[in-house]
Structures are given as structure tokens and as C-alpha cells.
Amino acid sequence: MKQDGYDPILTKSRWLLLKRPENLTEDQEAKLKDILQYNLQSVRGYLLKEEFQTLWTYLSPGWAGRFIDRWTTRVMRSKIEPLKKEAMTIRRHKHLILNWFKAKGALSSGVVEGMNNKAKLTMRKAYGFRYYRSIEIALYHSLGQLPEPPLTHRFC
């Protein structure tokens, strides 16, 4: 655009396009309004990103699945390579995304995160074990809350 004699409209607007619209200041809203008047690839990417946020308003997994299919098709036709890569990832993991709509807040990932943290801590403590089987037994005892075997030596 600068070569064609236009003012550089996209300078200092990177975070403006990445921020959520409700978090924008008044000056940022005005600049965004100016940017959205142009038919640029970054503007089309921004509009597709914002459109994807409507996915989380659906209640039914069926309708959410249809939305994902339509959105990914639009992205694949947009010729925006980084978004195409994301669309392919979303298509591959569509069934996992739709699980969120099936559970709808009934399940929390906090338990899984806690177990992962406990497993990492146990493996860190097991550093220096010679055999994998020893680490496996340590994981069974810590995650399964099994009793530890009696020690053969006394340590003071």
C-alpha cells in the first residue's frame, strides 16, 4: 500500500487484531474501524478469527459440528496459509472439540491436570533410577496411593 501512495494503515496494529473486541480501548476501536475498511488478507483473517468465536455459543454438538465444517471450508478457500493450517488441525480434532459440547461443563480437566502434575513430580523424584520398572512402580504407588513396601535397611 505504501508503494501505491497510501498511508501505512497496518503499522502498530498487530495487537489490535489479536485482542478481543471487548478489551479494546476507544482509540483502538477507532483504529480497528479504519483498518476494517480495507480488503487486506490480515483483515480477512481477523474476521474469520472473530467468526470462529461464535462456535462457543452453540448448545448442540450437531449444530456446532455443522458450524465447524462450514467455517473450516471458508478458511480453506480464503488462501490464508496460517489459518489453513489451523483449520486442518480443527478438522482433525473435531470429535474432541464436540466432546466439550456433549459434556457442557459437567467434567473438569482439573483432575487430569492434578494427576499429570503428580506423575511429573514422581518422575522427577525418581531421577537416577537404573531401570524403567522402578519408575513404573513409583508411579503406581504415588498415583494409586498404594502402601510402600517395608524398607530392608534402617536409615537414620
C-alpha positions in Angstrom: 0.0 0.0 0.0 2.9 2.3 0.8 4.2 1.8 -2.8 0.9 2.8 -4.2 0.9 6.1 -2.3 -1.4 5.1 0.6 -0.7 5.7 4.2 0.7 2.6 6.1 -2.5 1.6 7.8 -1.3 -1.6 9.5 1.7 -0.1 11.3 1.4 -0.7 15.1 -1.8 -2.7 14.8 -0.6 -6.2 15.4 -2.0 -6.5 18.9 -5.1 -4.6 17.8 -6.0 -7.5 15.5 -5.2 -10.1 18.2 -7.2 -8.6 21.1 -10.7 -9.4 21.8 -13.1 -6.6 20.8 -14.5 -6.2 24.3 -11.0 -5.4 25.6 -10.2 -2.6 23.1 -9.8 1.0 24.2 -11.7 3.8 22.4 -8.6 4.7 20.4 -8.0 1.1 19.4 -11.7 0.7 18.4 -11.4 3.7 16.1 -8.2 2.4 14.5 -9.7 -1.0 14.1 -12.7 0.6 12.3 -10.3 2.3 9.9 -8.4 -1.0 9.2 -11.6 -3.0 8.6 -12.5 -0.8 5.6 -9.7 -2.4 3.6 -9.8 -5.7 1.9 -6.5 -7.0 3.2 -5.5 -10.6 4.0 -4.9 -9.7 7.6 -8.4 -8.1 7.8 -10.0 -11.3 6.3 -8.0 -13.4 8.8 -9.3 -11.2 11.7 -12.9 -11.5 10.6 -12.5 -15.3 10.3 -11.0 -15.4 13.8 -13.8 -13.4 15.2 -16.4 -15.5 13.4 -14.9 -18.7 15.0 -15.7 -17.3 18.5 -19.4 -17.8 17.7 -18.8 -21.6 17.9 -18.9 -21.4 21.7 -22.5 -20.0 21.7 -23.9 -23.3 20.3 -25.6 -25.7 22.7 -26.0 -28.7 20.4 -23.0 -30.8 19.3 -24.7 -31.3 15.9 -25.1 -27.6 15.2 -21.5 -27.0 16.5 -20.2 -29.7 14.1 -22.0 -28.1 11.2 -20.5 -24.7 12.1 -17.0 -26.2 12.3 -17.5 -27.8 8.8 -18.7 -24.5 7.3 -16.0 -22.4 9.0 -13.1 -24.7 8.0 -14.4 -24.8 4.4 -14.4 -21.0 4.3 -10.9 -20.9 5.7 -9.6 -23.4 3.2 -10.9 -21.2 0.4 -9.5 -18.0 1.9 -5.9 -18.6 0.7 -4.5 -17.6 4.1 -1.9 -20.2 4.8 -1.6 -19.9 8.6 -5.3 -20.1 9.0 -5.5 -23.1 6.7 -3.1 -24.9 9.0 -5.3 -24.2 12.0 -8.4 -25.3 10.1 -6.8 -28.6 9.3 -6.0 -29.0 13.0 -9.6 -28.2 13.9 -10.9 -30.7 11.4 -8.6 -33.4 12.8 -9.7 -32.8 16.3 -13.4 -32.0 15.6 -14.6 -35.0 17.6 -12.6 -33.9 20.6 -14.0 -30.3 20.3 -17.5 -31.6 20.1 -16.9 -33.5 23.4 -16.9 -30.1 25.1 -20.5 -29.6 23.9 -21.6 -33.1 25.0 -20.2 -32.6 28.5 -21.1 -28.9 28.7 -19.3 -28.2 31.9 -20.1 -31.5 33.6 -16.4 -32.5 33.5 -13.5 -30.6 34.7 -9.9 -31.1 33.5 -8.6 -30.2 36.9 -8.4 -33.8 38.0 -6.4 -34.7 34.9 -4.1 -31.8 35.4 -3.6 -32.8 39.0 -2.7 -36.3 38.1 -0.3 -35.1 35.4 1.4 -32.8 37.9 1.7 -35.7 40.5 3.2 -38.0 37.8 5.8 -35.4 36.8 6.7 -34.9 40.4 7.1 -38.6 41.0 9.3 -39.0 37.8 11.4 -36.1 38.9 11.9 -37.7 42.3 12.8 -41.0 40.5 15.6 -39.4 38.6 18.6 -41.7 38.8 16.7 -45.0 39.0 18.5 -47.5 36.8 15.5 -49.4 35.5 12.3 -48.2 34.0 10.4 -50.8 36.1 11.5 -48.9 39.2 10.0 -45.7 37.9 6.8 -47.5 36.9 6.4 -49.0 40.4 7.0 -45.5 41.9 4.2 -44.1 39.7 1.9 -47.0 40.7 2.5 -46.2 44.4 2.1 -42.4 44.1 -0.9 -42.3 41.7 -2.7 -45.4 43.0 -1.9 -44.5 46.7 -0.6 -48.0 47.3 1.3 -48.7 50.5 5.1 -48.5 50.2 6.9 -51.8 50.9 8.8 -52.1 54.2 12.5 -51.0 53.9 15.2 -53.6 54.2 17.6 -51.1 55.8 17.1 -48.6 58.6 18.1 -45.1 57.7 18.8 -42.5 60.4 
